[in-house]
């Protein structure tokens, strides 16, 4: 392989990487909100990196949240923790509700929605689909001042939806029972004041627990195809020489 | 006891003097060497807090200015940063010394900490809480914010990695210096861990091992559980510290006030009927204790103390003013001592002070009443010497204020 084609090959690969990298942006280990916005008459789910001000937004598929394997909680005993899907004493990989070093501090924010936009200032967030490592669970909860958990979504026995008062902002514990890559598809719905039919938006949010995203099959196909083209071109150039 | 109606002062004209308000009427009495004066006077400082917040999302917002102020190289400030409530969704900053957080029994009182919170109250006794998550609408949701103000953010400060775990983002240290509480009461500030374990930051108990500090990053927003073991009035003393290029900047102590259980009687009076709207109560110029919206010379606190109305320009009467009386000496009927008579309210947060002066320039306190000593009804405070032709003249004044 001569130098010219090596450079061409590298350039071709680089040209392909941005499209793939866009979907692989790792959110910072800092304050990020699962954002529920209302733009141009439509609900809009997004990631919102809060710091530094004024922050930056990404569509759900542009980025993913990363939870290091060091951020864990051993599931406390008691049936009130069953919703986590972890066995008693089992490991939960955690994005905690309180800010901690080296792990994303993930809240849910709807402060972009003005008061009285929706009936009773309420929207509903539903967990519509979930993929992850085999047998793994996801749960989201808060703890009260006395330490009792309140499940606010979960794939084991936690609720599949919860109501949210708009205009606010809250933090939750996001727990996963196994390392791996997860995709959570949410639908937010709400009825605009004066209307009768709800409006909705759906987005798939990705979480990497100790791992980074696995490129989608189409991306693999693209990469494989590109590589094959270059290999073919190189082989042909080599054969001419 | 009213002995000489002619010496009574049926009315008092008010005038403002800077941040204080005084009411004074001089009356030359019929006895030649005497000039007696009775005065209402509101305590001029500190300005009592008047904005009671018992709902909405409010953050204690730390601001910082690197500009010199009063000879100090830097200055911290703390404000009550409304995210909702009065502003209808917009953000409003109120000076913290103007604000009281009110946690009523309804929504704030829990039967017991159940032994789960060893740093708060006694087993089996109720506690009052502001939870870090999902508070009921009847209590204020108080957090902390490192937003700064438009002209004074925190970005010039150094990071505090030992507290925040971040060595790049500027931060401020919030230190708990102590609290004024009801007798025997506990105060605590903590978060609940993901697994339900409390993480204690502040405690006024000496044996809890609380670090008594936390770090707040620029732009950060945090919520805690605030706990109180008894109803009553709490004043928290916080100190804000930071450094610029490794050099400590001036620490500023600020106080944050909470009322737990029941609203003070004065605040209940302000909220009764149509005396003030929510917005008026939140502003000094109409609803503040020193404001006089009806222009009758009596500021609101005095209207309250005198049982008159703040929106009715009524004239003071003998029934609701301080009046001068002569108090006879039972042993020597010919001698009588002048005294100041007035009505008190049984409001433990009012302070009544009677002062005398020989020259209207220097005043000395001769009597005071507050807290449980405040009994409803008339009280007559005697002067220091009997009335006589040779006695020096003397002046009286009554000062009414709120407990600091």
Interface residues (C-beta under 8 A of the other chain):
Chain A: X31 X50 X51 X52 X53 X73 X74 X75 X76 X92 X94 X96 X97 X98 X99 X100 X101 X102 X111 X114 X115 X142 X143 X144 X145 X146 X147 X148 X149 X150 X167 X168 X169 X170 X171 X173 X175
Chain B: X57 X83 X84 X88 X89 X113 X114 X116 X117 X129 X131 X132 X133 X134 X147 X165 X166 X169 X190 X191 X192 X193 X194 X195 X196 X197 X198 X199 X217 X218 X219 X220 X221 X222 X223 X225 X227
